[in-house]
Amino acid sequence: MIYKRLNTGMLGSNCYLIGDEGEGVIIDPGASSRDILNMVEESGLKIKYIILTHAHLDHICSMDKIRDKLGAQVAVHEKDAAALSDSWANGASLFGANETYRDADVLLKDGQILKVGNLELEIIHTPGHTEGSICIKVGNKVFTGDTLFRMSIGRSDLGRGDHEDLMNSIYNKLMALEDNVEIYPGHGTTSTIGYERVNNPFF
């Protein structure tokens, strides 16, 4: 599996590129479109999907620009779909902006599998940070967006969040994974489920 990370996004958000057999996926296009397109060009991958772990500005700001350039399909959970065209729901208004984005091409559901090359990407619905937050499990890796971080958890006070939902998502879905599963969060550095199970102060 090809794996690359850009940590130059708005508010230090992470943008990931994964791929296999010539096909690839962008997860959370929050970095500049130029940086993302350069990363894609260097990889040599044909991007099939642009997957949003949730519809907040710092994770989606380049989605339309790179979608147009790459001809890829934007995928978001069905419960976050409406936020793309709502500057309050996508957080842009918090920065005094009125940014809105075009509709997604694919509406995701819990348990859905997206295939890219020989990779199978499992969509795990993890509401709490937003109603439509997801994590994406690929083999021994899980991309956790703003649900779970190294030694921290996502916020639930941004308008569409719910703390009880967030904790239920983490306990019932992420902590159900094996200790050796690696987490790749929307901000910050990597960790493992086992490390967070023992050391994360929020549990």
Secondary structure, 3 states (H helix, E strand, C coil): CEEEEECCCHHHECEEEEEECCEEEEECCCCCHHHHHHHHHHHCCEEEEEECCCCCHHHHCCHHHHHHHHCCEEEEEHHHHHHHHCCCCCCHHHHCCCCCCCCCCEEECCCCEEEECCEEEEEEECCCCCCCCEEEEECCEEEEECCEECCEECCCCCCCCCHHHHHHHHHHHHCCCCCCCEEEECECCCEEHHHHHHHCCCC
